[in-house]
């Protein structure tokens, strides 16, 4: 309907505008929330699981997945998938809520950054044989925290300066990000009404600064195997 309001046929455009406003009232949305390039295969909000099930939360893993999801306007929840009672603890799994078009990007970059973090943390541990037992744990926390900071900065810069390679202006990207995030939050509020805030965790420890230094220089681009296309963290 929104596209038809731009019709060269004045009568058709007027009717489309009235119908568009009627649909907005019916579904409780404002006209500014609607974009003429909406594509349900790309912009529909979905929830999907990521990673393996676990009993104990890995803080660095959680930070990194949340950072990537946030970059793509998504939200992450820890869900209880195997509810048991008695002495057996429940198994959990991450569930990500994002637009359908962002699922593959979130999964792809999360896989890539987790692999890099894991490999570099083992290398750092080997290079510091006298380090404390929890050195690698804090190293990964430092790495994940630094990558999170860089992704936040990168997103802000793109919203300010735009993305030249895709000819996207900053203001257009900012508006698209805001619409996507608004849709994700609305989906959460409708489908997951009982949500708790995450717990605080300790960040300072031997190895944290070393991991942070490594995270400040790690590449944020990822070449997909078997293709000529380089997937870059370009936002929307």
PyMOL commands that set and color helices and strands:
alter all, ss='L'
color gray80, all
select helices_A, chain A and resi 4-6+10-27+31-33+40-43+59-71+100-127+135-161+164-166+170-191+208-215
alter helices_A, ss='H'
color red, helices_A
select strands_A, chain A and resi 45-54+75-82+91-99+221-223+230-232
alter strands_A, ss='S'
color yellow, strands_A
deselect
rebuild
show_as cartoon
